[in-house]
Amino acid sequence: MWELVLSDDKVKQLEDGIFISQSKYAKNVVSKFGLKKAKPLTTPMTSIETLGRDCDGTDVDSTLYMSLIGSLFYLSASRYDICFSVGICARYQSSPKESHLSAVKRIIRYVSGTPELRKWYSKDTNNCLAGNSDVDWTKDEDDRKNTKRGCFYMGHNLVSWYSKKQNSISLSCVASEYIAAGSCCTQLLWMQHMLNDYGFREKELHVFCDNESAINISKNHVQHSRTKHIDIRLHFIRNLVEQKRVTIDYVSTDNQLADIFTKPLDFLRFDSLRKALGICNVQN
């Protein structure tokens, strides 16, 4: 076993894998913003209330707010469990309100209670590429635009993720899930090309989606009421499926790993997905 310390980051190698930790930096963030004595929380965002523009709220110092967001973004490099909540709060940097500041401080209070969590990369893995695709249909109360999210695995290890708000409003949940699956495919294709440059030849890609109707659309070439309003450029996923370059598989909502990047969750669900992403303590 050996440890490599890079600034505030630590890499710890064991016989069966590697831990990447930012525990020192996490503790420094908590102390820097004066929340060391605040009560720690078990989740970074409440699953009951939603965050919006809050136009009638009280303004807060935007410089302080952006400093908080910047510090948390750096921490999210190894702490994928805060990616969703930090991304939501980052939307309001131009005009932060007290409600937004409270949400950011909640994330830091969560970090305060979990500073030793770190990312685990297992040695027992393979070269298979797979992605989980999900979307929060009309959950944004400000403009009702969807945010598509995905997480991507090489073997058993999470290696990439994305979260991006769609440019337009989808008319149905099926359409939004189908479009999100297409974005997931493009990311997997890019990862496949990158691996090819390093001599890895992975022919078939797997996308896991929790919407069976969206999966059926990817396999059905007949245009009908559910697909006629979807731009033709988004139908390239059908060609990938037909060429057997991509397989779209159904995964139940309970096993949808991308949920942690999509919406606030209660502690039990959040803790389960956090462990599935490989975010854990050395003891675990």
GIHU-V314519 format. One record per run of one state. SS is the DSSP state (hx for helix, st for strand, lp for the rest). FROM is the first residue (numbers start at 1). TO is the last residue. If there is no record, write none. Layout:
# GIHU-V314519
ss-><SS | SS>
from-><FROM | FROM>
to-><TO | TO>
This chain:
# GIHU-V314519
ss-><lp | st | lp | st | lp | st | lp | hx | lp | st | lp | hx | lp | hx | lp | st | hx | lp | st | lp | st | lp | st | lp | st | lp | hx | lp | st | lp | hx | lp | hx | lp | st | lp | hx | lp | hx | lp | hx | lp | st | lp>
from-><1 | 2 | 7 | 9 | 15 | 17 | 22 | 23 | 33 | 59 | 60 | 62 | 76 | 80 | 91 | 97 | 98 | 114 | 118 | 123 | 129 | 137 | 147 | 155 | 157 | 166 | 173 | 198 | 205 | 210 | 212 | 220 | 232 | 243 | 246 | 251 | 253 | 256 | 257 | 262 | 267 | 277 | 279 | 281>
to-><1 | 6 | 8 | 14 | 16 | 21 | 22 | 32 | 58 | 59 | 61 | 75 | 79 | 90 | 96 | 97 | 113 | 117 | 122 | 128 | 136 | 146 | 154 | 156 | 165 | 172 | 197 | 204 | 209 | 211 | 219 | 231 | 242 | 245 | 250 | 252 | 255 | 256 | 261 | 266 | 276 | 278 | 280 | 284>
